């Protein structure tokens, strides 16, 4: 069962309350998304660490309910 974009956004917002989150359904199939996440929690973290933090926020759904997620992460300017 595919995840809805709103569910992905909710999980990320719960983990990073200050985050600005934008979710795009890349294929229109509910399985392939792109997410842009901007949060102060990423300050001083490497890109890999930032992505790991987002994957952790998805609580094990990556690779199951959520097939593919292209991530762009950053801290606020």
Residue pairs with C-beta under 8 A, 6 or more apart in sequence:
1 65
2 29
2 30
2 31
2 65
2 66
2 67
3 30
3 33
3 61
3 65
3 66
4 30
5 23
5 24
5 25
5 33
6 23
8 23
8 33
8 35
8 58
8 66
8 69
9 21
9 23
11 57
11 58
11 59
11 61
12 19
12 21
12 35
12 37
12 54
12 57
12 58
13 19
13 21
14 57
15 53
15 54
15 56
15 57
16 37
16 39
16 41
16 53
16 57
18 39
18 40
18 41
19 37
19 38
19 39
19 41
20 36
20 37
20 38
20 39
21 35
21 36
21 37
22 35
22 36
23 33
23 34
23 35
24 33
24 34
24 35
25 32
25 33
26 32
26 33
26 34
26 68
26 70
31 66
31 67
31 68
32 67
32 68
33 66
33 68
33 69
33 70
34 69
34 70
34 71
34 72
35 54
35 69
35 70
35 71
35 72
36 72
36 73
37 50
37 54
37 71
37 72
37 73
37 74
38 73
38 74
38 75
38 76
39 73
39 75
39 76
40 75
40 76
41 53
41 75
42 49
42 50
42 53
42 73
42 74
42 75
43 75
44 75
45 53
45 75
47 73
50 71
50 73
50 74
51 71
51 73
53 73
54 71
54 73
55 62
58 66
58 69
62 69
